[in-house]
């Protein structure tokens, strides 16, 4: 079993409270992702689970055992950091087996466990190399292998792919997903990259200023965000938020609100529509807008459009067949209103 339960967890440094009551459970065998902007408390929470940070208040349970005061080495958790933290004078095999050596595991057993981990990670041919002879992705595999050999109840990943280039991050996401499926071990993964969160997590916990805003499956968070913070953080390009027009609003602003909200949402404080649900055309009915910037990405285009009276540009994501759109062009906007979200004055979805 590898359940991890946090109940009313708080963390303070002197008079500054940085974690403000976290309640969540990582289920046995789950891939749970903590995501949020820098400074939101996700890494601090992970370090409290690992035992690298003390818990100011609340209870941490690992497999049902209260672990607030359990030594890090005895918690059954193995952590993989953003920095590889490999010993440069040791081979890959020695790096992976070092923790076992310190724990007094016999040499033959160490060699067997390291060999098994290396085979799982498809890096058996690298065991005799030194870290300087490895690529960034290979070094991260060694760091993960060092955690695997300990056979932990739970893996803790603290932004492990941040030092890799874009192509390697994609490759390592695939490897981590495969590894989780193969091992079946509970994994808690911290990242600020929402793409990693959406592609890896069974569930995602969205952190903000020391609290969890929402926990759910990736598509639940995307399609049914609890509030405007989750709505804007999850999704790229981010969601368009349109404030309810007031007495001073432009005619275009009023027309767009009517078009997007319809009669069902006229009392909402603001509405949100994802860029892929904002429809663009060169003729027909709709609200007039001007393209300020057209980003042609090959498989799709992101159009940044200006509507008279709105301070912020709206974003529309269109298919590659519409790559003829260009800056300065006048277009009309419509939307699939079944995907439009309504939020109250406090930013909560209604």
N, C-alpha and C positions, 0 to 999 in steps of 0.2 A: 504494500500500500504506500501511496505517496501523496496523501492529502496535506494541504497547507491551509490553515485557517487563521485569519487575522480578525480580532474582535476589538473594536474601539481603540485601535492603535494610535498613539500620539507620540510625537517626537519634538523635543524642544532643545534649543541651544541657548543656555542662560534664559533670558526672558522672551526669546524669539521662538514662536511655535511654527514648525515647518511641516509637520504632518498633523492633521486636525481631525482625527477620528476615522480611521480606515476600517471598513468591514468588508471582507471578501474571503472566498474560499476557492482555492485551486483544487479541483477534483482529481482523483487518482487517474493518472495517464493523460491528463489534459495538457494542451499547449495554450497557456494563458499569457497574453501580452499586456504589459503596462505601457501605455503610450501617452505622450503629452509634451508640451513645450519644455525648453530648458528651465530648470528651477522649479518644476511643478511637484517634485517629491517622489518621482517614480524610482530613481536609483537609490535614494535614501531608504525607501520601503524595502527594496530588494536587499540592501545591505543589512537591514534589521532582521530579515528572514535568515540571512547567512550568519548572523552573529557578529558582523563587523561593525555594527552600530548598536548601541544600547537602546532599549525601548523605554520611553519616559512614562507611558501609561498604556494599559490595555494588555491583551493576552495573545500570544503566538502559540499555535498548536501545530506540531508536525506529527502526522499519524496519530492524532488524538492525545499526544503528550505535550503538556505545557513546556515550551522550550525557551522562554525568556532568558533563563539563567543557565541553559545548557551550553557547554563549550562549543565553539564553531565546528571543531573536528568531530564532535559527537552528535551533530544534528542530522547527519545523513544527507547533507546538501553539498553539492559541488558547484563552484562558481567559475564562470568563464568571463574574463574581463575584456574591455575594449583593447587594452594593450596586451600583447601576447604573453609578456613576462616570462620568456624562456631563458634558461641559463645558456649563455653563448658558448661555454666551454664543454657542454654536454651534448651528446648525440640526441637525435629524436627519441630513440629508445630509452636513453637515460633520463631525458626530460619527462617522458610519459610515466616512467616508473619511479620517479624520485619520491613522490608522496608515499608510495607503497614501501619503498626502502626505509623511509623515516618511521613508518609504522611497524617495521620489523618483519615484513612479509618475506619469506624465504626467496632466494634468488630464482629458483626454478619456477615457483608460482608467479613471481613478478614477470618473468619472461613470457609465461603463458598468457597472463592477463593483458600484457602490452601487445602481444601478437594478435590476440583476439580483437582488441580495440583497433589496431592498425588495419586489420582486415575489414572491419566494419566501416572504417573511414576510407578504405581503398588507398592506403598509403604504406603498405607493407614494404615496398621498395625504397622507402625513404628512411627507414629506421637507423641506418648507419650514417646519415648525413648530420651536419651541424646546422643550427638555425640560419647562419649567414648564407648557406647554400640553398635556402628555400625561398619561394615566392611568398607574398603576403597571404594568399589564400592557403598555401601549405602550412605556414606558421600558425594560422588560425585553426587549421585541422589538428595540429599538434596540441594546441591549447585545449581543444575540445576533447582530444584523445586522453589528455592528462586527467580530465574530469571523468571520462567514461571508465577508466581502469579502476576507479574507486567504487564503481557500482553503486551510485548514490540512490536515495529514494526520490530526490528531486534535483534537476539541473536548474541553475540560476544563471541567466545570460544578461550581462550588462553592456548593451550596445556593442556586441561582438564584431559587427561588420562595418563599423564606422571608419576604420582605417583602410578599407578596400576601395578600389575604383568601382565604377558603376557596373561594369561587366562581371567582375568577380563577386560583387554583392548579389547579383542575380543568380550566379552559379551556386553560391553558398546558401542562398535561400532554398534552392532546390535540394541541396545536400542536407540542410537542417530538417526540412520537411520529411525527407526520406529517412533520416536518422530517427526522428520521433516515431514514425510509423514502425520502424524496425525494432526499436528498443521498447516502445510502449511506456516509457518513463515520464513522469510528470515534468513539465518544463515551464518555467516562468521566465519571460523574455522582456527586457526593457529596451525600448527604442523611442526616438523622436520621429522616426520615419514611418508615416502612415501606410506607405506601400508595403513595408515589411510587416506591419501589424495586420493589414488586411489579408495578405497572402499566407501568413504563417499561423495566425491564431485561430483556435477553436472558438475562443471568446477573447474580447478585448476590454480592458478597463481603461477608460479615458481619465487621466489625472489633470487637475487644475488647481494650483495654489494649495497644495497639501490635502486635497480632497478628491474623491472619485465622483465624477459627474455622471457616468453611466457605465454599466457593464452589459455586454451582450455579444451575440454573434456578429461578425463583420458586416453582413448585409443589413442586419437589424439596425445597427448604429448608422449606417449609411442612409437607409430609407426612412427610419423612424427615430431620428435623433431626439434626445430628451430636451435639448435646449439649443440655443443659438451657438454656444461654445462648441458643443459636439458637432453641430451641423457645419460650422466653418472649419473645424480642425480636421474632420474626416472628409476626404474627397479632394481631388485635384484635377482641374482647377476648382477652387473652393466655391461653395454655394453662393448664389446671388441673394442678398437680403434687400428687400424693398420696404422702406418705412411707409406707414399709412399716410396718405397726403393730408396736409392741413389746409387751412384757409388760404395760405400763401403759395400752395403748390402750383406748379405749372399744369397746363392742360394736358401735356404729354404724360406727366407723372400720374395724373388722375386717370387718363385713358389706359395706361399700362396697368395700374392697380385694378381697374375694372376688368381688363383682359385676363390678368393672371388669377386674381382672387375670385372673381365672380360673385354672385349674391351671397354665397355661403360664408364668405370670409370678410365681409365688409367691416366687421367690428374688431378685427385683429390689429394689434399694434404694428406688426410687420409680417411679411410673408417671405418665404424662401423658395427658390427654384434652382435646381441643379443645372449647370451649363448644357448638359446633353438634352435637357427637357425644354430648353428655350429655343424655339424654332425661328429660323431666319429665312426670309425669301426676298426676292426683288420686286414682287408685285402682289396684288391681292390685299385683303383686309388685314389690319393690324396697326401697331403703333410705329411711327416713323423713328428711325435711329440712324446714326452715322457711324461707320466703322472707323475707329481710331487706330487700331492695330490688328493685323491679321497674321497669326503665327501658323505657318503651314508645316505640319509635323510628319507628313508622309501618309500615315494612315488616317489622320484627321486634321482638322484645322481649328484653332482657338481664335474666335473673333471677339475683340474687346470693343464694345459698342457704346456710344454716348447717346443718352436720351435727354432731351432738353429739360432742364430743371433738376436733374439728378447730379449730385456732386461726384459720385463714384461711377466708373464704367461698369457695365454689365458684361458678363462673359457667356458666350455661346459656343458649344462644341458641336461641330458639324463634320460629316463624313468627308473622305478625301475627294469625292466627286464634286464637292463644292469649293475646291481649291482656287477657283477663279475669283473669289471675293478678295477685295483689296482695300487698303486704307483710303478714306475719303468717300467711299461708296455709300449711297443711301439705301437702306434696307427697311423692311418692316418686320416687327416682332410679333410672334404668337407663342403659345405654350400649351402643353398637355396639362390641363388643370387638375387632372387626377393625381399628379405628382407634386403639386404645389403644397407647401407646408405653411401652417399658420402658427405664430408665436405671440404670447401675451406681452404686456409691458415689462415683465421681469425676465423675458427671454425664454420662458418655458413653452414647449410645444403644446398646442391644444388639439 
